[in-house]
Amino acid sequence: MTPDLSIIIVSHKARQWLGQCLGSLRAHPEVPAEVIVVENGSDDGSAELVGEQFPEVTLVCNAQPQGFAANNNTGALASSAPLLLFLNPDTEAPPGSLRAMLEVMARHPECGVFGSRLLDSAGEVERSMGRFPTLTSIAIDRLLQSLPALRPLLERFSQRHFLGYEQERGVDWVTGAALWIRREALDRAGGWDGTTFFMYYEDVDLCYRARQAGYKVLYVPQSKLYHYHNKTPVDPGRRKGWMRQSRSAFMCKHYGPWRGRRCALLLKLFDRLA
């Protein structure tokens, strides 16, 4: 029997969090789902954990580490459901969260990509949606971090939205930490771009291409997930470097080389001033 949902988790040296995530997914017997873990060259016993404690999970092991987007494509190829959830290993899905999203997806056939409401360990809302990155949207984002009184007026123009996490709304992009997508939308968008992006902005890029293919992107607060954020051991300086490189790659890809490079240079200057 074909499942309703394929849940794809890319894991790299996140054994403890992966076990916690997979355990939480067992609390959804009402949702016919398959779970696929793409184990990205870890040496912490993650693959053994899946094999021994979660035999119902499909395990795909990479001999060599790959980027996040490339691994998501690997997981998608191993899946079979018409709906997919790309989920980080440092997340938990409390009871009812999966069914809540599936009900919304059924009501919105015009939407191809969906994002859940993400909460951190303290129950605070994570900024997980926004507008496509431009000089304006990034500048407004940084302005509103310093001047929160302006958020009600300007937050809808910010690269990452500050407000509106209690209401269902159309947005430009949702985070890849918990990104739901129809298989037809993923196929028409051309899948994840694992060539241009190693890590970061691959989710924004996928949403951009899905919108170009005619699908809307919807944020859904009814589906609440916990995200413990950046639990994979990556050097902070290296993480920031990937972020800047991927942001520049996104702009060059979608706005043209000249405009993209100009934006990248100005944003690099902003970063130094900050």
Secondary structure, DSSP 8 states (H G I E B T S, - for coil): ---SEEEEEEESS-HHHHHHHHHHHTT-TTS-EEEEEEE-S-SSSHHHHHHHH-TTSEEEE-SS---HHHHHHHHHHT---SEEEEE-TTEE--TTHHHHHHHHHHH-TTEEEEEEEEE-TTS-B---EE----HHHHHHHHHHHH-GGGHHHHGGGSSB--S-TTS-EE-SEE-TTEEEEEHHHHHHHTS--TTT-SSSSHHHHHHHHHHHTT-EEEEEEEEEEEE----S---HHHHHHHHHHHHHHHHHHHH-HHHHHHHHHHHHHHHHH-
